[in-house]
Amino acid sequence: MADAAEPGAAASPAFPVPTMPAPPVAVVGLGQLGGSLAAALAAGGREVSGWDVDTAARDAAAARGVTITQELAGIVVLAVPLTAMSTALEGLTIASDATITDLGSVKRPVVASLEAAFGGRFIGGHPMCGTERSGHTAVDPALFSGARWALCLEPGTELPRWLRVAEVALAVGAEVVPVTAAEHDDAVAAVSHVPHLLAAALAAAAADAGPLALALAAGSFRDGTRVIGSDPDFVTAMVEGNAVPTAEALARVQAQLDLPWPELIAAGHAVATRQPVLRAVRVPLERAALLAVGRAGGAITRRLSAFVEGWVPEP
Ligand SMILES: NC(=O)c1ccc[n+]([C@@H]2O[C@H](COP(=O)([O-])OP(=O)(O)OC[C@H]3O[C@@H](n4cnc5c(N)ncnc54)[C@H](O)[C@@H]3O)[C@@H](O)[C@H]2O)c1
């Protein structure tokens, strides 16, 4: 595990990161996620450019201070649908020293494809935020504030580039969770991909129950089915792109449903009432130590000169 500091150490004065100018950020795909990131960075004074195949998305981003161009440098962020990840950079000019990252909801296939093209210059990422809306009209510069942002540290990842991408996430108010692509996909299958399937099943079963059931549906139904409004193509690409972990996570849910109901309800309630104590940590800039924070359920909140700071829950 990472070097541990006393709680409160995260707020202590520390050496500033040597003042290299923050690299510009170039966002490809200016819809909900990419447009929100570009808008948040531009509002914070960062140099931001971007591109989208859709003219309306380009115009909306330009109105928020994003320079529209097909020549991309600095940190290039792929914020396109999963199905377009491996082709979206075709026809665009990418600076030879650019760092490439993405916001895709599934990591194994994206990392495999883009590492093959860019090697250790590619850093897979996934901010755990977003709504059931999509497109540039869903842009919200505050979208990332307080969100966890998974960032892949594969064996070949160039750590200085990983830190530069982490700084982008921190700059828009997110907390960075170091992960491997495989760990990420297994985890989000349980907390994102299966919930999408369960929401669809719940909604379809309620509709089968008839118009009276839908007329009486209230808070618990609304909360359990919120994400059924998401673009079906987006959800399909996500669950099919992570099919094996999602099927395994779904099997675990089915096993829970086979328990006696009082036992199941008590087990779920116990999770809801857990209040873990968080411990501040200082973590050296080293892959194993960073990944240990993610595996412990913690996150990175601040970059300093020779380490990062964050927190982990007490076991
Ligand atoms: N929606 C969510 O809740 C959410 C959350 C986290 C991550 N993500 C991921 O973020 C990515 C973007 O999702 P989104 O919700 O912002 O989608 P979106 O539909 O809102 O935006 C995608 C944008 O990409 C553009 N685009 C499509 N193909 C392109 C191409 N070849 N080149 C340039 N632009 C192209 C579209 O015109 C659109 O503006 C996806 O990979 C998704 O998995 C989504």
The ligand as an ORCA input file, in Angstrom:
! r2SCAN-3c Opt
* xyz 0 1
  N     -23.163      9.023    -21.319
  C     -22.594      8.613    -20.210
  O     -23.220      8.518    -19.171
  C     -21.128      8.272    -20.236
  C     -20.434      8.222    -19.007
  C     -19.061      7.941    -19.027
  C     -18.426      7.686    -20.227
  N     -19.138      7.706    -21.400
  C     -18.408      7.436    -22.635
  O     -18.091      8.684    -23.211
  C     -18.081      8.555    -24.626
  C     -18.987      9.631    -25.190
  O     -20.278      9.454    -24.652
  P     -21.317     10.647    -24.662
  O     -22.386     10.279    -23.675
  O     -20.639     11.959    -24.521
  O     -21.913     10.498    -26.140
  P     -22.615     11.635    -27.010
  O     -23.441     10.905    -27.994
  O     -23.263     12.640    -26.132
  O     -21.394     12.352    -27.762
  C     -20.587     11.704    -28.696
  C     -20.107     12.754    -29.690
  O     -19.144     12.139    -30.557
  C     -19.372     12.612    -31.861
  N     -18.787     11.661    -32.810
  C     -19.249     10.452    -33.196
  N     -18.375      9.860    -34.029
  C     -17.341     10.719    -34.174
  C     -16.131     10.681    -34.912
  N     -15.794      9.632    -35.659
  N     -15.298     11.737    -34.836
  C     -15.617     12.832    -34.098
  N     -16.751     12.919    -33.371
  C     -17.603     11.874    -33.406
  C     -20.876     12.754    -31.979
  O     -21.243     13.629    -33.031
  C     -21.213     13.308    -30.585
  O     -21.178     14.717    -30.557
  C     -18.547      7.136    -24.956
  O     -17.422      6.362    -25.303
  C     -19.158      6.650    -23.666
  O     -18.954      5.261    -23.495
  C     -20.470      8.015    -21.432
*
